[in-house]
Amino acid sequence: INLASIHLWKGNIDKAFDVINDAIKLLKSDNLKLYKARLELLDRKYEFSLKSLESIALKIDIAQTNYTPIETKFGVNHLLMGNSELANEYFMQSMVILENAIEKSPNDARIHADYALVLGYLGKKDEAIKAAKTATSLIPIEKDAIIGVQHFLTYTKVLSIVGEHSQAMENLEYLRSIPNGPSLELIKRNPVWDPLRDY
């Protein structure tokens, strides 16, 4: 996954796919399948991404900077395919999962960050921004130059989703000026930034 990420950051998504596909032949790993689904989404192959997600037994993608129910990933793909009603059903399921998780772990910035994204996709603008700001306040960039940056990036994604394009652009410019900000290639590929492309 790390090797594939390097290829992706450098703008060679085909090599990233090659690395992951070769790895999947050798290892039975939900993490590899999750990463493949991510690559397929970034490559705008949403139906393929959904098929990859369907093969995964993992219910929640938990890592250092995220706590993402699989329902969120299904929802995003369906939304990008134009299936907004089905997407909202998945987002609603994810919202409930995340609210329960926040109740158990109220100081986990990862949960608040993913909750913010889901609220944004559901059109709950004010709540989404509030949740995103909670994540950034729990682990600010000033205290953590790695994880804090990723939560600030999630906050910026939320701004793009809910239509706060001016602030999102300002944040992206800042993120591009500091270490651990998003690569230009990822900004080019990620559909979450599509609302900003003609801004």
Backbone hydrogen bonds in HBPLUS format (Angstrom, degrees):
<---DONOR---> <-ACCEPTOR-->    atom                        ^
c    i                          cat <-CA-CA->   ^        H-A-AA   ^      H-
h    n   atom  resd res      DA  || num        DHA   H-A  angle D-A-AA Bond
n    s   type  num  typ     dist DA aas  dist angle  dist       angle   num
A0005-SER N   A0001-ILE O   2.86 MM   4  6.04 149.1  1.95 143.6 152.6     1
A0006-ILE N   A0002-ASN O   3.06 MM   4  6.36 148.9  2.16 144.5 151.7     2
A0007-HIS N   A0003-LEU O   3.21 MM   4  6.60 160.4  2.25 150.1 154.2     3
A0008-LEU N   A0004-ALA O   2.91 MM   4  6.19 155.2  1.98 147.6 155.2     4
A0009-TRP N   A0005-SER O   2.79 MM   4  6.02 165.5  1.81 155.8 158.8     5
A0010-LYS N   A0006-ILE O   3.05 MM   4  6.24 143.0  2.19 142.7 152.4     6
A0012-ASN N   A0007-HIS O   2.81 MM   5  5.17 155.9  1.87 158.0 150.4     7
A0011-GLY N   A0008-LEU O   2.90 MM   3  5.03 153.8  1.97 105.1 113.7     8
A0016-ALA N   A0012-ASN O   3.28 MM   4  6.59 152.3  2.36 141.2 149.3     9
A0017-PHE N   A0013-ILE O   2.90 MM   4  6.18 155.2  1.96 148.8 154.5    10
A0018-ASP N   A0014-ASP O   2.98 MM   4  6.28 156.3  2.03 144.8 151.5    11
A0019-VAL N   A0015-LYS O   2.99 MM   4  6.25 161.4  2.02 152.2 155.6    12
A0020-ILE N   A0016-ALA O   3.12 MM   4  6.37 167.2  2.13 151.8 154.8    13
A0021-ASN N   A0017-PHE O   2.80 MM   4  5.92 169.4  1.82 160.6 164.0    14
A0022-ASP N   A0018-ASP O   2.98 MM   4  6.05 159.1  2.02 147.0 152.6    15
A0023-ALA N   A0019-VAL O   3.02 MM   4  6.20 153.3  2.10 142.5 150.3    16
A0024-ILE N   A0020-ILE O   2.89 MM   4  6.14 153.5  1.97 151.7 158.6    17
A0025-LYS N   A0021-ASN O   3.28 MM   4  6.53 140.6  2.45 138.3 147.1    18
A0026-LEU N   A0023-ALA O   2.98 MM   3  5.22 137.0  2.17 102.7 114.9    19
A0027-LEU N   A0023-ALA O   2.83 MM   4  5.97 150.4  1.92 156.5 166.3    20
A0033-LYS N   A0029-SER O   3.22 MM   4  6.55 158.7  2.27 144.6 150.2    21
A0034-LEU N   A0030-ASP O   2.76 MM   4  5.99 152.1  1.83 150.1 158.3    22
A0035-TYR N   A0031-ASN O   2.99 MM   4  6.20 155.2  2.05 142.7 149.0    23
A0036-LYS N   A0032-LEU O   2.89 MM   4  6.18 152.2  1.97 145.7 153.9    24
A0037-ALA N   A0033-LYS O   2.91 MM   4  6.16 156.3  1.96 146.5 152.6    25
A0038-ARG N   A0034-LEU O   2.97 MM   4  6.29 147.0  2.08 142.8 152.2    26
A0039-LEU N   A0035-TYR O   2.91 MM   4  6.26 158.3  1.96 150.9 156.1    27
A0040-GLU N   A0036-LYS O   2.89 MM   4  6.16 159.2  1.94 152.3 158.2    28
A0041-LEU N   A0037-ALA O   2.97 MM   4  6.19 147.7  2.08 141.3 149.8    29
A0042-LEU N   A0038-ARG O   2.92 MM   4  6.23 162.9  1.95 153.0 157.4    30
A0043-ASP N   A0039-LEU O   2.85 MM   4  6.06 135.0  2.06 141.5 154.7    31
A0045-LYS N   A0040-GLU O   2.74 MM   5  5.03 161.6  1.77 166.1 160.2    32
A0044-ARG N   A0041-LEU O   2.93 MM   3  4.93 157.9  1.98 107.9 112.1    33
A0049-SER N   A0045-LYS O   3.00 MM   4  6.29 152.4  2.08 148.1 157.0    34
A0050-LEU N   A0046-TYR O   2.93 MM   4  6.21 154.7  2.00 149.2 155.1    35
A0051-LYS N   A0047-GLU O   3.12 MM   4  6.40 153.1  2.20 141.1 147.9    36
A0052-SER N   A0048-PHE O   2.98 MM   4  6.28 154.9  2.04 149.9 156.5    37
A0053-LEU N   A0049-SER O   2.98 MM   4  6.25 155.5  2.04 147.7 154.5    38
A0054-GLU N   A0050-LEU O   2.90 MM   4  6.14 148.2  2.00 146.9 155.7    39
A0055-SER N   A0052-SER O   3.18 MM   3  5.39 145.1  2.31 100.8 110.7    40
A0056-ILE N   A0053-LEU O   3.11 MM   3  5.38 164.1  2.14 114.4 117.1    41
A0070-ILE N   A0059-LYS O   2.90 MM  11  5.51 163.9  1.92 150.3 146.2    42
A0061-ASP N   A0068-THR O   2.73 MM   7  4.90 166.7  1.75 145.9 141.1    43
A0068-THR N   A0061-ASP O   2.87 MM   7  4.90 164.0  1.90 142.8 139.8    44
A0063-ALA N   A0066-ASN O   2.95 MM   3  5.24 169.1  1.96 148.8 148.7    45
A0072-THR N   A0069-PRO O   2.96 MM   3  5.58 141.1  2.12 114.3 123.5    46
A0073-LYS N   A0070-ILE O   3.09 MM   3  5.30 117.6  2.50  99.5 113.7    47
A0074-PHE N   A0070-ILE O   3.10 MM   4  6.51 156.5  2.16 151.8 158.4    48
A0075-GLY N   A0071-GLU O   2.86 MM   4  6.03 160.7  1.90 148.0 153.9    49
A0076-VAL N   A0072-THR O   2.93 MM   4  6.21 157.8  1.98 152.8 157.5    50
A0077-ASN N   A0073-LYS O   3.22 MM   4  6.40 167.8  2.24 147.1 149.9    51
A0078-HIS N   A0074-PHE O   3.00 MM   4  6.23 166.4  2.02 156.3 160.3    52
A0079-LEU N   A0075-GLY O   2.86 MM   4  6.01 155.5  1.92 149.4 156.8    53
A0080-LEU N   A0076-VAL O   2.98 MM   4  6.20 160.0  2.02 151.3 155.9    54
A0081-MET N   A0077-ASN O   3.01 MM   4  6.24 130.1  2.27 139.0 152.6    55
A0081-MET N   A0078-HIS O   3.16 MM   3  4.96 131.5  2.40  90.7 104.1    56
A0083-ASN N   A0078-HIS O   2.78 MM   5  5.03 147.8  1.88 161.5 152.7    57
A0082-GLY N   A0079-LEU O   3.04 MM   3  5.15 155.5  2.10 103.0 110.7    58
A0087-ALA N   A0083-ASN O   2.89 MM   4  6.04 158.7  1.94 154.4 161.6    59
A0088-ASN N   A0084-SER O   2.90 MM   4  6.06 157.9  1.95 146.8 151.4    60
A0089-GLU N   A0085-GLU O   3.20 MM   4  6.51 145.7  2.32 140.3 149.1    61
A0090-TYR N   A0086-LEU O   3.15 MM   4  6.54 157.6  2.20 151.6 156.4    62
A0091-PHE N   A0087-ALA O   2.88 MM   4  6.20 158.4  1.93 151.9 158.9    63
A0092-MET N   A0088-ASN O   2.83 MM   4  5.97 152.4  1.90 145.6 152.5    64
A0093-GLN N   A0089-GLU O   3.10 MM   4  6.37 157.2  2.16 145.1 150.7    65
A0094-SER N   A0090-TYR O   2.92 MM   4  6.19 159.3  1.97 150.1 156.1    66
A0095-MET N   A0091-PHE O   2.81 MM   4  6.00 151.0  1.90 145.5 153.7    67
A0096-VAL N   A0092-MET O   3.17 MM   4  6.46 157.3  2.23 148.6 152.5    68
A0097-ILE N   A0093-GLN O   3.17 MM   4  6.49 162.2  2.21 149.0 153.6    69
A0098-LEU N   A0094-SER O   2.93 MM   4  6.16 163.1  1.96 155.6 159.8    70
A0099-GLU N   A0095-MET O   2.86 MM   4  6.05 153.4  1.93 148.6 156.2    71
A0100-ASN N   A0096-VAL O   3.04 MM   4  6.24 158.7  2.09 149.3 154.4    72
A0101-ALA N   A0097-ILE O   3.02 MM   4  6.28 148.5  2.12 140.3 149.7    73
A0102-ILE N   A0098-LEU O   2.84 MM   4  6.07 153.0  1.91 148.9 155.6    74
A0103-GLU N   A0099-GLU O   3.05 MM   4  6.26 151.9  2.13 142.8 150.0    75
A0104-LYS N   A0100-ASN O   3.24 MM   4  6.54 145.0  2.37 139.6 147.8    76
A0105-SER N   A0101-ALA O   2.81 MM   4  6.00 150.1  1.90 147.7 157.4    77
A0108-ASP N   A0105-SER O   3.21 MM   3  5.67 160.1  2.25 124.0 122.7    78
A0111-ILE N   A0108-ASP O   3.15 MM   3  5.71 127.7  2.44 110.9 121.8    79
A0112-HIS N   A0108-ASP O   3.44 MM   4  6.86 162.9  2.47 152.2 156.3    80
A0113-ALA N   A0109-ALA O   2.93 MM   4  6.12 155.9  1.99 153.6 160.4    81
A0114-ASP N   A0110-ARG O   3.08 MM   4  6.34 166.5  2.09 151.5 153.9    82
A0115-TYR N   A0111-ILE O   2.86 MM   4  5.95 153.3  1.93 148.4 157.1    83
A0116-ALA N   A0112-HIS O   2.90 MM   4  6.05 148.1  2.00 141.9 149.9    84
A0117-LEU N   A0113-ALA O   3.21 MM   4  6.60 153.2  2.29 145.1 151.0    85
A0118-VAL N   A0114-ASP O   3.14 MM   4  6.42 164.0  2.16 149.7 153.1    86
A0119-LEU N   A0115-TYR O   2.93 MM   4  6.17 165.1  1.95 154.5 158.7    87
A0120-GLY N   A0116-ALA O   2.90 MM   4  6.09 151.9  1.97 145.7 153.9    88
A0121-TYR N   A0117-LEU O   2.95 MM   4  6.29 158.3  2.00 152.7 157.7    89
A0122-LEU N   A0118-VAL O   2.98 MM   4  6.25 139.2  2.15 143.5 155.2    90
A0124-LYS N   A0119-LEU O   2.88 MM   5  5.16 152.7  1.96 161.9 154.3    91
A0123-GLY N   A0120-GLY O   2.99 MM   3  5.14 158.8  2.03 106.8 112.9    92
A0128-ALA N   A0124-LYS O   2.85 MM   4  5.92 153.5  1.92 155.9 164.7    93
A0129-ILE N   A0125-LYS O   2.99 MM   4  6.25 165.4  2.01 160.6 163.0    94
A0130-LYS N   A0126-ASP O   3.01 MM   4  6.16 157.7  2.06 145.2 151.8    95
A0131-ALA N   A0127-GLU O   2.94 MM   4  6.14 160.0  1.98 147.8 152.8    96
A0132-ALA N   A0128-ALA O   2.94 MM   4  6.16 157.1  1.99 149.3 156.0    97
A0133-LYS N   A0129-ILE O   2.91 MM   4  6.10 155.8  1.97 147.8 154.2    98
A0134-THR N   A0130-LYS O   2.97 MM   4  6.22 142.7  2.11 141.8 152.4    99
A0135-ALA N   A0131-ALA O   3.10 MM   4  6.45 154.8  2.17 146.0 151.3   100
A0136-THR N   A0132-ALA O   3.10 MM   4  6.44 160.2  2.14 148.1 153.0   101
A0137-SER N   A0133-LYS O   2.89 MM   4  6.03 140.5  2.05 140.8 151.5   102
A0138-LEU N   A0134-THR O   2.99 MM   4  6.20 144.5  2.12 147.3 156.2   103
A0139-ILE N   A0135-ALA O   3.21 MM   4  6.51 155.8  2.27 149.2 154.6   104
A0143-LYS N   A0140-PRO O   3.05 MM   3  5.52 148.0  2.16 109.8 118.7   105
A0144-ASP N   A0140-PRO O   3.03 MM   4  6.26 140.7  2.19 147.9 160.0   106
A0148-GLY N   A0144-ASP O   3.07 MM   4  4.94 125.8  2.38 116.0 131.3   107
A0150-GLN N   A0146-ILE O   3.33 MM   4  6.67 153.3  2.41 142.6 149.1   108
A0151-HIS N   A0147-ILE O   3.08 MM   4  6.46 153.2  2.16 153.8 160.6   109
A0152-PHE N   A0148-GLY O   3.02 MM   4  6.24 149.9  2.11 142.7 151.3   110
A0153-LEU N   A0149-VAL O   2.85 MM   4  6.10 143.3  1.98 143.4 154.2   111
A0154-THR N   A0150-GLN O   2.97 MM   4  6.27 149.5  2.06 140.3 148.2   112
A0155-TYR N   A0151-HIS O   2.95 MM   4  6.23 155.8  2.01 143.4 149.7   113
A0156-THR N   A0152-PHE O   2.99 MM   4  6.25 147.4  2.10 138.8 147.4   114
A0157-LYS N   A0153-LEU O   2.90 MM   4  6.27 147.1  2.01 146.2 155.7   115
A0158-VAL N   A0154-THR O   2.95 MM   4  6.28 156.1  2.01 152.1 158.2   116
A0159-LEU N   A0155-TYR O   3.07 MM   4  6.42 153.5  2.14 144.0 150.8   117
A0160-SER N   A0156-THR O   3.05 MM   4  6.38 152.1  2.13 145.6 152.6   118
A0161-ILE N   A0157-LYS O   2.92 MM   4  6.22 157.1  1.97 152.3 158.7   119
A0162-VAL N   A0158-VAL O   2.93 MM   4  6.16 160.7  1.97 158.2 162.2   120
A0164-GLU N   A0159-LEU O   2.84 MM   5  4.87 139.6  2.00 154.1 154.6   121
A0168-ALA N   A0164-GLU O   3.04 MM   4  6.20 152.9  2.11 146.9 155.5   122
A0169-MET N   A0165-HIS O   2.88 MM   4  6.04 157.7  1.93 149.6 154.3   123
A0170-GLU N   A0166-SER O   3.06 MM   4  6.31 157.5  2.11 145.1 151.5   124
A0171-ASN N   A0167-GLN O   2.88 MM   4  6.10 158.9  1.93 149.0 154.7   125
A0172-LEU N   A0168-ALA O   2.90 MM   4  6.13 157.5  1.95 147.8 154.1   126
A0173-GLU N   A0169-MET O   2.99 MM   4  6.22 158.7  2.04 149.8 154.9   127
A0174-TYR N   A0170-GLU O   3.12 MM   4  6.40 153.7  2.19 143.4 150.5   128
A0175-LEU N   A0171-ASN O   2.81 MM   4  6.11 161.5  1.84 154.1 159.5   129
A0176-ARG N   A0172-LEU O   2.88 MM   4  6.06 147.1  1.99 148.1 156.3   130
A0177-SER N   A0174-TYR O   2.94 MM   3  5.20 148.1  2.04 105.4 115.7   131
A0178-ILE N   A0175-LEU O   3.44 MM   3  5.55 165.6  2.47 103.1 107.3   132
A0187-ILE N   A0183-SER O   3.11 MM   4  6.45 156.2  2.17 150.1 157.0   133
A0188-LYS N   A0184-LEU O   2.92 MM   4  6.16 153.3  1.99 147.3 154.7   134
A0189-ARG N   A0185-GLU O   3.08 MM   4  6.29 147.4  2.19 142.6 150.5   135
A0190-ASN N   A0186-LEU O   2.91 MM   4  5.82 164.3  1.93 155.1 158.1   136
A0193-TRP N   A0190-ASN O   3.13 MM   3  6.04 166.5  2.15 126.0 129.0   137
A0194-ASP N   A0191-PRO O   2.97 MM   3  5.15 165.1  2.00 111.7 116.4   138
A0196-LEU N   A0193-TRP O   2.92 MM   3  5.53 152.7  2.00 119.7 128.3   139
A0197-ARG N   A0194-ASP O   3.17 MM   3  5.36 158.3  2.22 110.9 117.1   140
A0199-TYR N   A0196-LEU O   3.08 MM   3  5.00 162.1  2.11 106.2 110.5   141
